[in-house]
Amino acid sequence: MSEFMGLIKGHYEAKEGGFLPGGGSLHSTMTPHGPDAECFEKASKAKLVPERIADGTMAFMFESSLSMAVTKWGLKTSHCLDDNYYKCWEPLKSHFTPNSRSPAGPK
Protein backbone atom coordinates (compact mmCIF):
# COMPACT_ATOMS: atom_id res chain seq x y z
CA MET A 1 0.00 0.00 0.00
CA SER A 2 1.39 3.42 -0.96
CA GLU A 3 0.40 6.41 1.13
CA PHE A 4 0.46 10.11 0.30
CA MET A 5 -0.38 12.49 3.12
CA GLY A 6 -0.62 16.26 3.20
CA LEU A 7 -1.25 18.87 5.85
CA ILE A 8 -3.50 21.79 4.91
CA LYS A 9 -3.54 23.60 8.27
CA GLY A 10 -2.74 22.99 11.91
CA HIS A 11 -0.15 20.51 13.11
CA TYR A 12 0.58 16.81 12.81
CA GLU A 13 1.19 15.31 16.25
CA ALA A 14 3.23 12.38 14.93
CA LYS A 15 6.02 14.66 13.67
CA GLU A 16 5.60 17.95 15.52
CA GLY A 17 7.51 20.83 14.03
CA GLY A 18 8.74 18.69 11.15
CA PHE A 19 5.57 18.56 9.07
CA LEU A 20 4.26 22.01 8.27
CA PRO A 21 1.07 23.14 6.50
CA GLY A 22 1.55 22.80 2.76
CA GLY A 23 3.86 19.84 3.30
CA GLY A 24 3.35 16.33 2.07
CA SER A 25 4.89 12.92 2.51
CA LEU A 26 4.94 9.89 0.26
CA HIS A 27 5.59 6.39 1.57
CA SER A 28 5.80 3.76 -1.11
CA THR A 29 4.82 0.14 -0.65
CA MET A 30 6.80 -1.62 2.09
CA THR A 31 8.44 1.63 3.26
CA PRO A 32 8.53 1.94 7.05
CA HIS A 33 6.86 5.06 8.43
CA GLY A 34 4.94 6.31 11.41
CA PRO A 35 5.23 8.63 14.40
CA ASP A 36 8.70 9.85 15.33
CA ALA A 37 10.48 8.58 18.44
CA GLU A 38 9.40 11.53 20.60
CA CYS A 39 5.72 11.09 19.71
CA PHE A 40 5.92 7.33 20.31
CA GLU A 41 7.45 7.75 23.78
CA LYS A 42 4.98 10.48 24.73
CA ALA A 43 1.96 8.43 23.60
CA SER A 44 3.29 5.25 25.24
CA LYS A 45 3.52 6.97 28.61
CA ALA A 46 0.32 9.04 28.38
CA LYS A 47 -2.54 8.44 30.75
CA LEU A 48 -5.28 6.61 28.85
CA VAL A 49 -8.19 9.00 29.10
CA PRO A 50 -10.43 10.48 26.40
CA GLU A 51 -8.88 13.57 24.86
CA ARG A 52 -9.27 15.78 21.82
CA ILE A 53 -6.47 15.72 19.30
CA ALA A 54 -5.79 17.66 16.13
CA ASP A 55 -8.12 20.58 16.97
CA GLY A 56 -7.85 23.15 14.19
CA THR A 57 -6.06 20.70 11.92
CA MET A 58 -6.99 19.63 8.43
CA ALA A 59 -5.01 16.86 6.76
CA PHE A 60 -5.65 14.33 4.03
CA MET A 61 -4.36 10.92 3.07
CA PHE A 62 -4.57 8.89 -0.11
CA GLU A 63 -3.77 5.20 0.01
CA SER A 64 -3.37 3.07 -3.09
CA SER A 65 -2.39 -0.47 -3.96
CA LEU A 66 -0.51 1.07 -6.90
CA SER A 67 3.04 2.38 -6.70
CA MET A 68 3.36 6.15 -6.59
CA ALA A 69 6.51 7.95 -7.64
CA VAL A 70 7.97 11.38 -7.08
CA THR A 71 8.92 13.42 -10.13
CA LYS A 72 12.48 14.55 -10.85
CA TRP A 73 11.35 18.06 -9.85
CA GLY A 74 10.16 16.78 -6.47
CA LEU A 75 13.32 14.80 -5.80
CA LYS A 76 15.97 17.23 -7.07
CA THR A 77 14.84 20.60 -8.44
CA SER A 78 12.47 21.68 -5.63
CA HIS A 79 15.12 21.28 -2.89
CA CYS A 80 12.27 20.29 -0.54
CA LEU A 81 13.23 16.65 0.03
CA ASP A 82 14.14 15.92 3.66
CA ASP A 83 17.35 13.91 3.30
CA ASN A 84 17.42 13.31 7.06
CA TYR A 85 13.83 12.06 7.34
CA TYR A 86 14.90 8.66 8.66
CA LYS A 87 16.70 10.19 11.65
CA CYS A 88 13.45 10.83 13.55
CA TRP A 89 13.29 7.07 14.24
CA GLU A 90 16.91 6.54 15.29
CA PRO A 91 16.17 7.20 19.00
CA LEU A 92 13.46 4.49 19.09
CA LYS A 93 14.26 1.85 21.69
CA SER A 94 13.43 -1.80 21.15
CA HIS A 95 10.84 -3.26 23.51
CA PHE A 96 10.86 -6.67 21.84
CA THR A 97 11.25 -9.51 24.34
CA PRO A 98 11.21 -12.80 22.39
CA ASN A 99 11.47 -15.09 25.42
CA SER A 100 9.00 -13.32 27.66
CA ARG A 101 5.30 -13.97 28.05
CA SER A 102 4.70 -10.45 29.34
CA PRO A 103 5.78 -7.61 27.06
CA ALA A 104 8.23 -5.10 28.48
CA GLY A 105 6.67 -1.89 27.19
CA PRO A 106 7.94 1.63 27.87
CA LYS A 107 8.01 2.60 31.52
C-alpha positions as CSV (number, residue, x, y, z in Angstrom):
1,M,0.0,0.0,0.0
2,S,1.4,3.4,-1.0
3,E,0.4,6.4,1.1
4,F,0.5,10.1,0.3
5,M,-0.4,12.5,3.1
6,G,-0.6,16.3,3.2
7,L,-1.2,18.9,5.9
8,I,-3.5,21.8,4.9
9,K,-3.5,23.6,8.3
10,G,-2.7,23.0,11.9
11,H,-0.1,20.5,13.1
12,Y,0.6,16.8,12.8
13,E,1.2,15.3,16.2
14,A,3.2,12.4,14.9
15,K,6.0,14.7,13.7
16,E,5.6,18.0,15.5
17,G,7.5,20.8,14.0
18,G,8.7,18.7,11.1
19,F,5.6,18.6,9.1
20,L,4.3,22.0,8.3
21,P,1.1,23.1,6.5
22,G,1.6,22.8,2.8
23,G,3.9,19.8,3.3
24,G,3.3,16.3,2.1
25,S,4.9,12.9,2.5
26,L,4.9,9.9,0.3
27,H,5.6,6.4,1.6
28,S,5.8,3.8,-1.1
29,T,4.8,0.1,-0.7
30,M,6.8,-1.6,2.1
31,T,8.4,1.6,3.3
32,P,8.5,1.9,7.0
33,H,6.9,5.1,8.4
34,G,4.9,6.3,11.4
35,P,5.2,8.6,14.4
36,D,8.7,9.8,15.3
37,A,10.5,8.6,18.4
38,E,9.4,11.5,20.6
39,C,5.7,11.1,19.7
40,F,5.9,7.3,20.3
41,E,7.4,7.7,23.8
42,K,5.0,10.5,24.7
43,A,2.0,8.4,23.6
44,S,3.3,5.3,25.2
45,K,3.5,7.0,28.6
46,A,0.3,9.0,28.4
47,K,-2.5,8.4,30.8
48,L,-5.3,6.6,28.8
49,V,-8.2,9.0,29.1
50,P,-10.4,10.5,26.4
51,E,-8.9,13.6,24.9
52,R,-9.3,15.8,21.8
53,I,-6.5,15.7,19.3
54,A,-5.8,17.7,16.1
55,D,-8.1,20.6,17.0
56,G,-7.9,23.2,14.2
57,T,-6.1,20.7,11.9
58,M,-7.0,19.6,8.4
59,A,-5.0,16.9,6.8
60,F,-5.6,14.3,4.0
61,M,-4.4,10.9,3.1
62,F,-4.6,8.9,-0.1
63,E,-3.8,5.2,0.0
64,S,-3.4,3.1,-3.1
65,S,-2.4,-0.5,-4.0
66,L,-0.5,1.1,-6.9
67,S,3.0,2.4,-6.7
68,M,3.4,6.1,-6.6
69,A,6.5,7.9,-7.6
70,V,8.0,11.4,-7.1
71,T,8.9,13.4,-10.1
72,K,12.5,14.6,-10.8
73,W,11.3,18.1,-9.8
74,G,10.2,16.8,-6.5
75,L,13.3,14.8,-5.8
76,K,16.0,17.2,-7.1
77,T,14.8,20.6,-8.4
78,S,12.5,21.7,-5.6
79,H,15.1,21.3,-2.9
80,C,12.3,20.3,-0.5
81,L,13.2,16.7,0.0
82,D,14.1,15.9,3.7
83,D,17.3,13.9,3.3
84,N,17.4,13.3,7.1
85,Y,13.8,12.1,7.3
86,Y,14.9,8.7,8.7
87,K,16.7,10.2,11.7
88,C,13.4,10.8,13.5
89,W,13.3,7.1,14.2
90,E,16.9,6.5,15.3
91,P,16.2,7.2,19.0
92,L,13.5,4.5,19.1
93,K,14.3,1.8,21.7
94,S,13.4,-1.8,21.2
95,H,10.8,-3.3,23.5
96,F,10.9,-6.7,21.8
97,T,11.3,-9.5,24.3
98,P,11.2,-12.8,22.4
99,N,11.5,-15.1,25.4
100,S,9.0,-13.3,27.7
101,R,5.3,-14.0,28.0
102,S,4.7,-10.5,29.3
103,P,5.8,-7.6,27.1
104,A,8.2,-5.1,28.5
105,G,6.7,-1.9,27.2
106,P,7.9,1.6,27.9
107,K,8.0,2.6,31.5
